[in-house]
């Protein structure tokens, strides 16, 4: 992977971020990318002989199918690339397509659903081979016999957990404040120091978190993580062919011992909600959704204002998903 440290012509450097007193807090060299040739060749040309694990995230304005994807962040062990979709345009993002769809590059990300949606609808990219740390956290908690929590852990909370990093992330709130003041924050150019730091901080810790999580996950949990991460990638990418053009879901690994209980494989269901019925599906203060989560072993994601507005997405074992669908359809019929 020598090309991380070579100097492509006309590469635009950003500021270096120095290490903290914490030895696990990585120093980072930052490269702002506006052309494909500024990216490492092993990223642009994925290979089974040179498998990679990278931290990954996207920033944008109302990031979803209709919003604008402005930056993609790629974190390697000692360098991070800020792929500038505003300056680099379609050509730059399309150059990243083989890597984002590759089996040979693992993309570590915290909650990939909207990032995947933006890539799919805006650039035709099917985000694949993702390790979603939000899912991994829940699976580890389940492995350890912890009580199931209806809420999904935020990246700030995950970063603050001493089992994975144990550091505060106050800069995240600073960026959120700026976003409230200026919804087009990520479209502004040139990139400010705050924009660069905010973007990099969302990915530079992911490789260490990934390493610690992989040590904890059982073989069965690793398989479930792979399946559910794939379902997260396609969650809001609803199409007419039931995702037939997406990669197949990972099969049960051959090396899982015969006496180990293997859960039923997860599926994704997109439940259509008639106009005016979404309130009943959600329930007052989310009561219906909470009831379904308590009654069925499923995840529920609402399209909401970002869309699709008339769908509820249910992820879980097929029997549990069908049970959740029946409850929600019943609520739609209530008068």
Phi, psi and omega in degrees: 000037184297335185293347173297330188253355174281166186246095174302151181297140172059028178288138183263109180279149170254186180288147171282146173255118184288160177289155173274175176297333177292122183296340179274359184270105193285140167283147183224133167266136188244131178243122176269122190252126175238353179224148180302324184288359175271355180264154180297141182296327181289342172277314183291331182235078184302144184216141176296336180279349184218068182289143183236153167235123182230150168283144187215143174197166175229149172237150179190184176261113182052056189299114178185200181296327185258340180284177184259122171280123187251323183218140166246134179253131179237116183253119171258176186306321183229006180215143177237141179250126173261105183274109188273100182288338179288311181281323185274335175068196185302319183301317182294315182291322178294330177295336179273350185304312180304321180290318183289336179260001190277144170288339190270352178237117177273123179260112180268122186212151177257106180066090188269000194301306183286326176300314180297318180300315180297316180296321184289310186280331182269332186228001180069024182261128178261098182300129190215156181058057179259141167248105185268116185291336176294318178291315182302319179301313181297320181293322178293318177300318179295316177304320185272008175075019179285152178295134181295132179255134181290338182272150176266134185295137176280162178294324178299316179293321179297317180296328180281348181286120184297343178288340184241323176208305177077040176230149177284163182222062182294336181299333180299319180291327176299315179295319178299320178297316178296323178294323177294324180286325181220096181302338179267021183314312187283351178274342185295142176222144003288160178295131177276167177301322180295319179296315180297312182296317180298320180291316183292322181296340178282348182234335191289344178267350190293326182292320177291320177298316178303314181301315182290324179291320181297331177291333185267334188284132175285170179299319179295317180295325178297319177295314179299322177298316180297317180294311184291327176297321176297321179291324174299319181301324184259003188308306182264006181264049183298130175226178188279347185251022177055041174064026180296336180272000177270161178298150178295154178290148181299130178286168176297127182297147180291336187271010174279126184300146184298332184271002178274134178290124178251116182297160174298141182296142178287152172229167176243128177238136176251105183270122180281135181246121180298155179307135177083358184259353185297327178300321179289326178294318181283318182083160180296125183054032177075020186296321181292315178300316180297320179298317181296317180296324179285331184270328185236147178273074183221163167254144178233130179232131182260133177302312175066204185297329180284343177092166350292135189285345187248026182228146167241130182256128184240128180237130178165183176301146189305314181299320180290322178297316180296323178295318178296319177301316182298319179296314183292321177296323177298320179293326178295331183274348183291146179244000000 
